């Protein structure tokens, strides 16, 4: 049967680059995991094995390191923009570049003597991983930022009742429950290269994260879906540079432990004990859009 080549891409995944900037005695760390995918005139390499249009994956890795030195790393988004523009504009055979970046946070260690505190000692923060994806085809930019593994919990102000019940329903209704989830979120910017102003990527991330967390904390929740929508809507309402937000929220269930066999009353008013179940878990997902905008973030966030 005759065959034709479909969509294809190649690149270098998982390039770990750490840049340490020394501002006198004060040092700063940027720790990234960068993956680059390129596509364009690649028919010949698939059909005949000709590498004439191929920029090697080793070259993409080296470019990441060189750009970290030449341009610095102001933000994951800006670093990705530098890389994507370079690959598309420097090679005629490359028509589209996608740069995915994970950023890992480090916190400065406080010492016992604040006056003699070391400014070059750090501990890796046990917080979420910041994400950025930059795509460029020579004409159109798409910048998507986000995060994963942001674990949040409300110990009250959450109910769950009024749902469909059939012969297989055993879950009791509750007017006071623990609501916990591990947030995976992405948000798409309306930025273009000819925009009057480039977003302050760092401030945008910090403020988006703040609105996300405040919406989670301030929403009296009747369902995780309701809370999730409020998180997305608050970001859209407060950040004009963002048109689309997508969340994937696994419901991390906390069940009251039955302590009656031990003669104990597991009273929530006096300090309750819960069993935290990690499987199976409810998976709640949705996209929140600015009015008039279309959804472009993939439904499956593992593909972004």
SEVEXMAR-412458 format. One record per residue (C-alpha): residue number from 0; residue in three letters; chain; x, y, z. Coordinates in steps of 0.5 Angstrom, whole numbers, plus 500, padded with zeros to 3 digits. Each point is the difference from the previous one (the first is absolute). Example, Ala and Ser with C-alpha at 12.3 -4.5 7.8 and 13.67 -1.06 7.14 Angstrom:
BEGIN
<lumpa pos="0" code="ALA" unit="A" c1="525" c2="491" c3="516"/>
<lumpa pos="1" code="SER" unit="A" c1="502" c2="507" c3="498"/>
% end
This chain:
BEGIN
<lumpa pos="0" code="UNK" unit="A" c1="500" c2="500" c3="500"/>
<lumpa pos="1" code="UNK" unit="A" c1="503" c2="507" c3="498"/>
<lumpa pos="2" code="UNK" unit="A" c1="501" c2="504" c3="506"/>
<lumpa pos="3" code="UNK" unit="A" c1="502" c2="508" c3="502"/>
<lumpa pos="4" code="UNK" unit="A" c1="503" c2="503" c3="505"/>
<lumpa pos="5" code="UNK" unit="A" c1="496" c2="504" c3="506"/>
<lumpa pos="6" code="UNK" unit="A" c1="502" c2="505" c3="505"/>
<lumpa pos="7" code="UNK" unit="A" c1="507" c2="499" c3="503"/>
<lumpa pos="8" code="UNK" unit="A" c1="504" c2="503" c3="504"/>
<lumpa pos="9" code="UNK" unit="A" c1="507" c2="499" c3="504"/>
<lumpa pos="10" code="UNK" unit="A" c1="505" c2="504" c3="505"/>
<lumpa pos="11" code="UNK" unit="A" c1="503" c2="499" c3="506"/>
<lumpa pos="12" code="UNK" unit="A" c1="496" c2="498" c3="507"/>
<lumpa pos="13" code="UNK" unit="A" c1="502" c2="501" c3="507"/>
<lumpa pos="14" code="UNK" unit="A" c1="506" c2="505" c3="499"/>
<lumpa pos="15" code="UNK" unit="A" c1="502" c2="502" c3="507"/>
<lumpa pos="16" code="UNK" unit="A" c1="503" c2="507" c3="501"/>
<lumpa pos="17" code="UNK" unit="A" c1="501" c2="504" c3="506"/>
<lumpa pos="18" code="UNK" unit="A" c1="503" c2="507" c3="500"/>
<lumpa pos="19" code="UNK" unit="A" c1="503" c2="503" c3="506"/>
<lumpa pos="20" code="UNK" unit="A" c1="500" c2="508" c3="500"/>
<lumpa pos="21" code="UNK" unit="A" c1="505" c2="503" c3="505"/>
<lumpa pos="22" code="UNK" unit="A" c1="498" c2="507" c3="502"/>
<lumpa pos="23" code="UNK" unit="A" c1="506" c2="501" c3="505"/>
<lumpa pos="24" code="UNK" unit="A" c1="499" c2="496" c3="506"/>
<lumpa pos="25" code="UNK" unit="A" c1="493" c2="498" c3="498"/>
<lumpa pos="26" code="UNK" unit="A" c1="499" c2="495" c3="495"/>
<lumpa pos="27" code="UNK" unit="A" c1="493" c2="498" c3="496"/>
<lumpa pos="28" code="UNK" unit="A" c1="498" c2="493" c3="497"/>
<lumpa pos="29" code="UNK" unit="A" c1="496" c2="498" c3="494"/>
<lumpa pos="30" code="UNK" unit="A" c1="499" c2="493" c3="499"/>
<lumpa pos="31" code="UNK" unit="A" c1="496" c2="498" c3="494"/>
<lumpa pos="32" code="UNK" unit="A" c1="499" c2="493" c3="496"/>
<lumpa pos="33" code="UNK" unit="A" c1="499" c2="502" c3="493"/>
<lumpa pos="34" code="UNK" unit="A" c1="497" c2="496" c3="494"/>
<lumpa pos="35" code="UNK" unit="A" c1="500" c2="502" c3="493"/>
<lumpa pos="36" code="UNK" unit="A" c1="496" c2="498" c3="494"/>
<lumpa pos="37" code="UNK" unit="A" c1="501" c2="502" c3="493"/>
<lumpa pos="38" code="UNK" unit="A" c1="496" c2="499" c3="494"/>
<lumpa pos="39" code="UNK" unit="A" c1="501" c2="502" c3="492"/>
<lumpa pos="40" code="UNK" unit="A" c1="503" c2="497" c3="494"/>
<lumpa pos="41" code="UNK" unit="A" c1="501" c2="493" c3="502"/>
<lumpa pos="42" code="UNK" unit="A" c1="497" c2="496" c3="495"/>
<lumpa pos="43" code="UNK" unit="A" c1="507" c2="498" c3="497"/>
<lumpa pos="44" code="UNK" unit="A" c1="503" c2="497" c3="507"/>
<lumpa pos="45" code="UNK" unit="A" c1="494" c2="496" c3="501"/>
<lumpa pos="46" code="UNK" unit="A" c1="500" c2="497" c3="492"/>
<lumpa pos="47" code="UNK" unit="A" c1="507" c2="500" c3="498"/>
<lumpa pos="48" code="UNK" unit="A" c1="504" c2="501" c3="507"/>
<lumpa pos="49" code="UNK" unit="A" c1="503" c2="506" c3="497"/>
<lumpa pos="50" code="UNK" unit="A" c1="502" c2="505" c3="506"/>
<lumpa pos="51" code="UNK" unit="A" c1="501" c2="506" c3="496"/>
<lumpa pos="52" code="UNK" unit="A" c1="494" c2="504" c3="503"/>
<lumpa pos="53" code="UNK" unit="A" c1="501" c2="497" c3="507"/>
<lumpa pos="54" code="UNK" unit="A" c1="503" c2="504" c3="506"/>
<lumpa pos="55" code="UNK" unit="A" c1="503" c2="495" c3="505"/>
<lumpa pos="56" code="UNK" unit="A" c1="497" c2="499" c3="506"/>
<lumpa pos="57" code="UNK" unit="A" c1="507" c2="501" c3="503"/>
<lumpa pos="58" code="UNK" unit="A" c1="500" c2="507" c3="497"/>
<lumpa pos="59" code="UNK" unit="A" c1="493" c2="502" c3="504"/>
<lumpa pos="60" code="UNK" unit="A" c1="503" c2="497" c3="506"/>
<lumpa pos="61" code="UNK" unit="A" c1="506" c2="505" c3="499"/>
<lumpa pos="62" code="UNK" unit="A" c1="496" c2="506" c3="498"/>
<lumpa pos="63" code="UNK" unit="A" c1="496" c2="499" c3="507"/>
<lumpa pos="64" code="UNK" unit="A" c1="507" c2="501" c3="504"/>
<lumpa pos="65" code="UNK" unit="A" c1="502" c2="505" c3="495"/>
<lumpa pos="66" code="UNK" unit="A" c1="494" c2="504" c3="501"/>
<lumpa pos="67" code="UNK" unit="A" c1="500" c2="499" c3="508"/>
<lumpa pos="68" code="UNK" unit="A" c1="507" c2="504" c3="500"/>
<lumpa pos="69" code="UNK" unit="A" c1="499" c2="505" c3="494"/>
<lumpa pos="70" code="UNK" unit="A" c1="492" c2="502" c3="502"/>
<lumpa pos="71" code="UNK" unit="A" c1="500" c2="498" c3="507"/>
<lumpa pos="72" code="UNK" unit="A" c1="493" c2="497" c3="503"/>
<lumpa pos="73" code="UNK" unit="A" c1="496" c2="506" c3="502"/>
<lumpa pos="74" code="UNK" unit="A" c1="494" c2="495" c3="500"/>
<lumpa pos="75" code="UNK" unit="A" c1="498" c2="493" c3="497"/>
<lumpa pos="76" code="UNK" unit="A" c1="495" c2="504" c3="495"/>
<lumpa pos="77" code="UNK" unit="A" c1="505" c2="505" c3="497"/>
<lumpa pos="78" code="UNK" unit="A" c1="506" c2="495" c3="500"/>
<lumpa pos="79" code="UNK" unit="A" c1="495" c2="495" c3="496"/>
<lumpa pos="80" code="UNK" unit="A" c1="499" c2="506" c3="495"/>
<lumpa pos="81" code="UNK" unit="A" c1="507" c2="501" c3="499"/>
<lumpa pos="82" code="UNK" unit="A" c1="501" c2="493" c3="498"/>
<lumpa pos="83" code="UNK" unit="A" c1="494" c2="499" c3="496"/>
<lumpa pos="84" code="UNK" unit="A" c1="501" c2="506" c3="496"/>
<lumpa pos="85" code="UNK" unit="A" c1="507" c2="498" c3="499"/>
<lumpa pos="86" code="UNK" unit="A" c1="499" c2="493" c3="497"/>
<lumpa pos="87" code="UNK" unit="A" c1="494" c2="503" c3="495"/>
<lumpa pos="88" code="UNK" unit="A" c1="504" c2="506" c3="497"/>
<lumpa pos="89" code="UNK" unit="A" c1="507" c2="497" c3="500"/>
<lumpa pos="90" code="UNK" unit="A" c1="498" c2="494" c3="496"/>
<lumpa pos="91" code="UNK" unit="A" c1="496" c2="500" c3="493"/>
<lumpa pos="92" code="UNK" unit="A" c1="498" c2="493" c3="501"/>
<lumpa pos="93" code="UNK" unit="A" c1="497" c2="501" c3="507"/>
<lumpa pos="94" code="UNK" unit="A" c1="493" c2="503" c3="500"/>
<lumpa pos="95" code="UNK" unit="A" c1="498" c2="499" c3="507"/>
<lumpa pos="96" code="UNK" unit="A" c1="503" c2="499" c3="507"/>
<lumpa pos="97" code="UNK" unit="A" c1="497" c2="498" c3="506"/>
<lumpa pos="98" code="UNK" unit="A" c1="504" c2="501" c3="507"/>
<lumpa pos="99" code="UNK" unit="A" c1="497" c2="497" c3="506"/>
<lumpa pos="100" code="UNK" unit="A" c1="503" c2="502" c3="507"/>
<lumpa pos="101" code="UNK" unit="A" c1="500" c2="498" c3="507"/>
<lumpa pos="102" code="UNK" unit="A" c1="503" c2="504" c3="505"/>
<lumpa pos="103" code="UNK" unit="A" c1="502" c2="498" c3="507"/>
<lumpa pos="104" code="UNK" unit="A" c1="500" c2="505" c3="506"/>
<lumpa pos="105" code="UNK" unit="A" c1="505" c2="501" c3="505"/>
<lumpa pos="106" code="UNK" unit="A" c1="500" c2="503" c3="507"/>
<lumpa pos="107" code="UNK" unit="A" c1="506" c2="504" c3="503"/>
<lumpa pos="108" code="UNK" unit="A" c1="502" c2="497" c3="507"/>
<lumpa pos="109" code="UNK" unit="A" c1="499" c2="504" c3="506"/>
<lumpa pos="110" code="UNK" unit="A" c1="506" c2="500" c3="504"/>
<lumpa pos="111" code="UNK" unit="A" c1="501" c2="501" c3="508"/>
<lumpa pos="112" code="UNK" unit="A" c1="503" c2="506" c3="499"/>
<lumpa pos="113" code="UNK" unit="A" c1="496" c2="505" c3="496"/>
<lumpa pos="114" code="UNK" unit="A" c1="506" c2="505" c3="499"/>
<lumpa pos="115" code="UNK" unit="A" c1="504" c2="494" c3="497"/>
<lumpa pos="116" code="UNK" unit="A" c1="495" c2="497" c3="497"/>
<lumpa pos="117" code="UNK" unit="A" c1="503" c2="496" c3="494"/>
<lumpa pos="118" code="UNK" unit="A" c1="497" c2="502" c3="493"/>
<lumpa pos="119" code="UNK" unit="A" c1="502" c2="494" c3="496"/>
<lumpa pos="120" code="UNK" unit="A" c1="497" c2="494" c3="504"/>
<lumpa pos="121" code="UNK" unit="A" c1="493" c2="498" c3="497"/>
<lumpa pos="122" code="UNK" unit="A" c1="495" c2="494" c3="502"/>
<lumpa pos="123" code="UNK" unit="A" c1="495" c2="497" c3="494"/>
<lumpa pos="124" code="UNK" unit="A" c1="493" c2="503" c3="502"/>
<lumpa pos="125" code="UNK" unit="A" c1="495" c2="494" c3="501"/>
<lumpa pos="126" code="UNK" unit="A" c1="495" c2="504" c3="496"/>
<lumpa pos="127" code="UNK" unit="A" c1="497" c2="500" c3="493"/>
<lumpa pos="128" code="UNK" unit="A" c1="504" c2="499" c3="493"/>
<lumpa pos="129" code="UNK" unit="A" c1="499" c2="506" c3="496"/>
<lumpa pos="130" code="UNK" unit="A" c1="498" c2="499" c3="493"/>
<lumpa pos="131" code="UNK" unit="A" c1="501" c2="504" c3="493"/>
<lumpa pos="132" code="UNK" unit="A" c1="499" c2="498" c3="493"/>
<lumpa pos="133" code="UNK" unit="A" c1="502" c2="505" c3="494"/>
<lumpa pos="134" code="UNK" unit="A" c1="498" c2="498" c3="493"/>
<lumpa pos="135" code="UNK" unit="A" c1="502" c2="504" c3="494"/>
<lumpa pos="136" code="UNK" unit="A" c1="499" c2="499" c3="492"/>
<lumpa pos="137" code="UNK" unit="A" c1="503" c2="506" c3="497"/>
<lumpa pos="138" code="UNK" unit="A" c1="493" c2="504" c3="501"/>
<lumpa pos="139" code="UNK" unit="A" c1="496" c2="498" c3="506"/>
<lumpa pos="140" code="UNK" unit="A" c1="502" c2="499" c3="507"/>
<lumpa pos="141" code="UNK" unit="A" c1="497" c2="496" c3="505"/>
<lumpa pos="142" code="UNK" unit="A" c1="502" c2="501" c3="508"/>
<lumpa pos="143" code="UNK" unit="A" c1="497" c2="495" c3="505"/>
<lumpa pos="144" code="UNK" unit="A" c1="503" c2="500" c3="507"/>
<lumpa pos="145" code="UNK" unit="A" c1="497" c2="496" c3="506"/>
<lumpa pos="146" code="UNK" unit="A" c1="502" c2="496" c3="506"/>
<lumpa pos="147" code="UNK" unit="A" c1="499" c2="493" c3="502"/>
<lumpa pos="148" code="UNK" unit="A" c1="501" c2="496" c3="507"/>
<lumpa pos="149" code="UNK" unit="A" c1="497" c2="506" c3="504"/>
<lumpa pos="150" code="UNK" unit="A" c1="496" c2="497" c3="506"/>
<lumpa pos="151" code="UNK" unit="A" c1="495" c2="504" c3="503"/>
<lumpa pos="152" code="UNK" unit="A" c1="495" c2="498" c3="506"/>
<lumpa pos="153" code="UNK" unit="A" c1="494" c2="503" c3="503"/>
<lumpa pos="154" code="UNK" unit="A" c1="498" c2="497" c3="507"/>
<lumpa pos="155" code="UNK" unit="A" c1="493" c2="502" c3="500"/>
<lumpa pos="156" code="UNK" unit="A" c1="495" c2="505" c3="496"/>
<lumpa pos="157" code="UNK" unit="A" c1="499" c2="494" c3="495"/>
<lumpa pos="158" code="UNK" unit="A" c1="494" c2="496" c3="499"/>
<lumpa pos="159" code="UNK" unit="A" c1="497" c2="495" c3="495"/>
<lumpa pos="160" code="UNK" unit="A" c1="493" c2="498" c3="500"/>
<lumpa pos="161" code="UNK" unit="A" c1="494" c2="500" c3="495"/>
<lumpa pos="162" code="UNK" unit="A" c1="504" c2="495" c3="495"/>
<lumpa pos="163" code="UNK" unit="A" c1="496" c2="494" c3="496"/>
<lumpa pos="164" code="UNK" unit="A" c1="499" c2="494" c3="504"/>
<lumpa pos="165" code="UNK" unit="A" c1="499" c2="493" c3="497"/>
<lumpa pos="166" code="UNK" unit="A" c1="501" c2="493" c3="502"/>
<lumpa pos="167" code="UNK" unit="A" c1="507" c2="500" c3="500"/>
<lumpa pos="168" code="UNK" unit="A" c1="501" c2="507" c3="504"/>
<lumpa pos="169" code="UNK" unit="A" c1="503" c2="499" c3="507"/>
<lumpa pos="170" code="UNK" unit="A" c1="503" c2="507" c3="501"/>
<lumpa pos="171" code="UNK" unit="A" c1="497" c2="504" c3="506"/>
<lumpa pos="172" code="UNK" unit="A" c1="498" c2="507" c3="499"/>
<lumpa pos="173" code="UNK" unit="A" c1="504" c2="505" c3="504"/>
<lumpa pos="174" code="UNK" unit="A" c1="499" c2="507" c3="502"/>
<lumpa pos="175" code="UNK" unit="A" c1="507" c2="501" c3="503"/>
<lumpa pos="176" code="UNK" unit="A" c1="506" c2="496" c3="496"/>
<lumpa pos="177" code="UNK" unit="A" c1="508" c2="501" c3="499"/>
<lumpa pos="178" code="UNK" unit="A" c1="501" c2="502" c3="493"/>
<lumpa pos="179" code="UNK" unit="A" c1="507" c2="499" c3="497"/>
<lumpa pos="180" code="UNK" unit="A" c1="503" c2="499" c3="493"/>
<lumpa pos="181" code="UNK" unit="A" c1="506" c2="501" c3="497"/>
<lumpa pos="182" code="UNK" unit="A" c1="500" c2="505" c3="494"/>
<lumpa pos="183" code="UNK" unit="A" c1="502" c2="499" c3="493"/>
<lumpa pos="184" code="UNK" unit="A" c1="499" c2="507" c3="497"/>
<lumpa pos="185" code="UNK" unit="A" c1="501" c2="503" c3="493"/>
<lumpa pos="186" code="UNK" unit="A" c1="499" c2="507" c3="498"/>
<lumpa pos="187" code="UNK" unit="A" c1="500" c2="503" c3="493"/>
<lumpa pos="188" code="UNK" unit="A" c1="503" c2="507" c3="498"/>
<lumpa pos="189" code="UNK" unit="A" c1="497" c2="505" c3="495"/>
<lumpa pos="190" code="UNK" unit="A" c1="507" c2="503" c3="499"/>
<lumpa pos="191" code="UNK" unit="A" c1="503" c2="500" c3="493"/>
<lumpa pos="192" code="UNK" unit="A" c1="506" c2="503" c3="497"/>
<lumpa pos="193" code="UNK" unit="A" c1="498" c2="506" c3="498"/>
<lumpa pos="194" code="UNK" unit="A" c1="496" c2="502" c3="506"/>
<lumpa pos="195" code="UNK" unit="A" c1="501" c2="507" c3="503"/>
<lumpa pos="196" code="UNK" unit="A" c1="503" c2="497" c3="507"/>
<lumpa pos="197" code="UNK" unit="A" c1="503" c2="493" c3="502"/>
<lumpa pos="198" code="UNK" unit="A" c1="497" c2="497" c3="506"/>
<lumpa pos="199" code="UNK" unit="A" c1="504" c2="500" c3="506"/>
<lumpa pos="200" code="UNK" unit="A" c1="500" c2="493" c3="500"/>
<lumpa pos="201" code="UNK" unit="A" c1="503" c2="499" c3="507"/>
<lumpa pos="202" code="UNK" unit="A" c1="495" c2="505" c3="503"/>
<lumpa pos="203" code="UNK" unit="A" c1="494" c2="496" c3="496"/>
<lumpa pos="204" code="UNK" unit="A" c1="502" c2="493" c3="503"/>
<lumpa pos="205" code="UNK" unit="A" c1="500" c2="503" c3="507"/>
<lumpa pos="206" code="UNK" unit="A" c1="494" c2="504" c3="499"/>
<lumpa pos="207" code="UNK" unit="A" c1="496" c2="494" c3="497"/>
<lumpa pos="208" code="UNK" unit="A" c1="502" c2="495" c3="505"/>
<lumpa pos="209" code="UNK" unit="A" c1="498" c2="505" c3="505"/>
<lumpa pos="210" code="UNK" unit="A" c1="493" c2="501" c3="497"/>
<lumpa pos="211" code="UNK" unit="A" c1="499" c2="492" c3="499"/>
<lumpa pos="212" code="UNK" unit="A" c1="502" c2="499" c3="508"/>
<lumpa pos="213" code="UNK" unit="A" c1="496" c2="505" c3="502"/>
<lumpa pos="214" code="UNK" unit="A" c1="494" c2="498" c3="496"/>
<lumpa pos="215" code="UNK" unit="A" c1="501" c2="493" c3="503"/>
<lumpa pos="216" code="UNK" unit="A" c1="500" c2="502" c3="507"/>
<lumpa pos="217" code="UNK" unit="A" c1="494" c2="505" c3="500"/>
<lumpa pos="218" code="UNK" unit="A" c1="495" c2="496" c3="496"/>
<lumpa pos="219" code="UNK" unit="A" c1="495" c2="497" c3="504"/>
<lumpa pos="220" code="UNK" unit="A" c1="500" c2="493" c3="496"/>
<lumpa pos="221" code="UNK" unit="A" c1="494" c2="496" c3="499"/>
<lumpa pos="222" code="UNK" unit="A" c1="504" c2="496" c3="495"/>
<lumpa pos="223" code="UNK" unit="A" c1="507" c2="500" c3="497"/>
<lumpa pos="224" code="UNK" unit="A" c1="497" c2="502" c3="493"/>
<lumpa pos="225" code="UNK" unit="A" c1="498" c2="506" c3="503"/>
<lumpa pos="226" code="UNK" unit="A" c1="506" c2="502" c3="504"/>
<lumpa pos="227" code="UNK" unit="A" c1="504" c2="498" c3="493"/>
<lumpa pos="228" code="UNK" unit="A" c1="496" c2="505" c3="496"/>
<lumpa pos="229" code="UNK" unit="A" c1="501" c2="506" c3="505"/>
<lumpa pos="230" code="UNK" unit="A" c1="507" c2="499" c3="500"/>
<lumpa pos="231" code="UNK" unit="A" c1="500" c2="500" c3="492"/>
<lumpa pos="232" code="UNK" unit="A" c1="495" c2="506" c3="500"/>
<lumpa pos="233" code="UNK" unit="A" c1="504" c2="504" c3="505"/>
<lumpa pos="234" code="UNK" unit="A" c1="507" c2="500" c3="496"/>
<lumpa pos="235" code="UNK" unit="A" c1="496" c2="502" c3="494"/>
<lumpa pos="236" code="UNK" unit="A" c1="497" c2="506" c3="504"/>
<lumpa pos="237" code="UNK" unit="A" c1="506" c2="502" c3="503"/>
<lumpa pos="238" code="UNK" unit="A" c1="505" c2="499" c3="494"/>
<lumpa pos="239" code="UNK" unit="A" c1="499" c2="503" c3="494"/>
<lumpa pos="240" code="UNK" unit="A" c1="506" c2="497" c3="496"/>
<lumpa pos="241" code="UNK" unit="A" c1="497" c2="493" c3="501"/>
<lumpa pos="242" code="UNK" unit="A" c1="494" c2="497" c3="496"/>
<lumpa pos="243" code="UNK" unit="A" c1="499" c2="493" c3="502"/>
<lumpa pos="244" code="UNK" unit="A" c1="501" c2="496" c3="506"/>
<lumpa pos="245" code="UNK" unit="A" c1="500" c2="492" c3="500"/>
<lumpa pos="246" code="UNK" unit="A" c1="500" c2="496" c3="507"/>
<lumpa pos="247" code="UNK" unit="A" c1="501" c2="493" c3="501"/>
<lumpa pos="248" code="UNK" unit="A" c1="498" c2="498" c3="508"/>
<lumpa pos="249" code="UNK" unit="A" c1="501" c2="494" c3="503"/>
<lumpa pos="250" code="UNK" unit="A" c1="495" c2="499" c3="506"/>
<lumpa pos="251" code="UNK" unit="A" c1="504" c2="498" c3="506"/>
<lumpa pos="252" code="UNK" unit="A" c1="495" c2="497" c3="504"/>
<lumpa pos="253" code="UNK" unit="A" c1="501" c2="500" c3="508"/>
<lumpa pos="254" code="UNK" unit="A" c1="495" c2="495" c3="503"/>
<lumpa pos="255" code="UNK" unit="A" c1="498" c2="501" c3="508"/>
<lumpa pos="256" code="UNK" unit="A" c1="503" c2="493" c3="503"/>
<lumpa pos="257" code="UNK" unit="A" c1="495" c2="496" c3="504"/>
<lumpa pos="258" code="UNK" unit="A" c1="503" c2="500" c3="507"/>
<lumpa pos="259" code="UNK" unit="A" c1="494" c2="497" c3="503"/>
<lumpa pos="260" code="UNK" unit="A" c1="503" c2="493" c3="501"/>
<lumpa pos="261" code="UNK" unit="A" c1="505" c2="503" c3="505"/>
<lumpa pos="262" code="UNK" unit="A" c1="495" c2="504" c3="504"/>
<lumpa pos="263" code="UNK" unit="A" c1="502" c2="507" c3="497"/>
<lumpa pos="264" code="UNK" unit="A" c1="495" c2="505" c3="497"/>
<lumpa pos="265" code="UNK" unit="A" c1="504" c2="503" c3="494"/>
<lumpa pos="266" code="UNK" unit="A" c1="496" c2="507" c3="501"/>
<lumpa pos="267" code="UNK" unit="A" c1="502" c2="505" c3="494"/>
<lumpa pos="268" code="UNK" unit="A" c1="499" c2="506" c3="506"/>
<lumpa pos="269" code="UNK" unit="A" c1="506" c2="497" c3="504"/>
<lumpa pos="270" code="UNK" unit="A" c1="505" c2="498" c3="495"/>
<lumpa pos="271" code="UNK" unit="A" c1="498" c2="494" c3="495"/>
<lumpa pos="272" code="UNK" unit="A" c1="504" c2="495" c3="497"/>
<lumpa pos="273" code="UNK" unit="A" c1="500" c2="499" c3="493"/>
<lumpa pos="274" code="UNK" unit="A" c1="502" c2="494" c3="495"/>
<lumpa pos="275" code="UNK" unit="A" c1="504" c2="504" c3="494"/>
<lumpa pos="276" code="UNK" unit="A" c1="498" c2="495" c3="494"/>
<lumpa pos="277" code="UNK" unit="A" c1="504" c2="501" c3="494"/>
<lumpa pos="278" code="UNK" unit="A" c1="497" c2="495" c3="495"/>
<lumpa pos="279" code="UNK" unit="A" c1="495" c2="500" c3="497"/>
<lumpa pos="280" code="UNK" unit="A" c1="499" c2="507" c3="499"/>
<lumpa pos="281" code="UNK" unit="A" c1="495" c2="505" c3="497"/>
<lumpa pos="282" code="UNK" unit="A" c1="503" c2="504" c3="494"/>
<lumpa pos="283" code="UNK" unit="A" c1="496" c2="506" c3="499"/>
<lumpa pos="284" code="UNK" unit="A" c1="502" c2="504" c3="494"/>
<lumpa pos="285" code="UNK" unit="A" c1="498" c2="506" c3="496"/>
<lumpa pos="286" code="UNK" unit="A" c1="502" c2="506" c3="496"/>
<lumpa pos="287" code="UNK" unit="A" c1="498" c2="508" c3="502"/>
<lumpa pos="288" code="UNK" unit="A" c1="500" c2="505" c3="494"/>
<lumpa pos="289" code="UNK" unit="A" c1="500" c2="507" c3="499"/>
<lumpa pos="290" code="UNK" unit="A" c1="493" c2="502" c3="497"/>
<lumpa pos="291" code="UNK" unit="A" c1="501" c2="499" c3="492"/>
<lumpa pos="292" code="UNK" unit="A" c1="507" c2="496" c3="500"/>
<lumpa pos="293" code="UNK" unit="A" c1="501" c2="493" c3="498"/>
<lumpa pos="294" code="UNK" unit="A" c1="503" c2="494" c3="504"/>
<lumpa pos="295" code="UNK" unit="A" c1="507" c2="498" c3="497"/>
<lumpa pos="296" code="UNK" unit="A" c1="503" c2="497" c3="506"/>
<lumpa pos="297" code="UNK" unit="A" c1="499" c2="492" c3="499"/>
<lumpa pos="298" code="UNK" unit="A" c1="495" c2="497" c3="505"/>
<lumpa pos="299" code="UNK" unit="A" c1="506" c2="495" c3="502"/>
<lumpa pos="300" code="UNK" unit="A" c1="505" c2="504" c3="504"/>
<lumpa pos="301" code="UNK" unit="A" c1="505" c2="495" c3="499"/>
<lumpa pos="302" code="UNK" unit="A" c1="500" c2="502" c3="493"/>
<lumpa pos="303" code="UNK" unit="A" c1="503" c2="507" c3="502"/>
% end
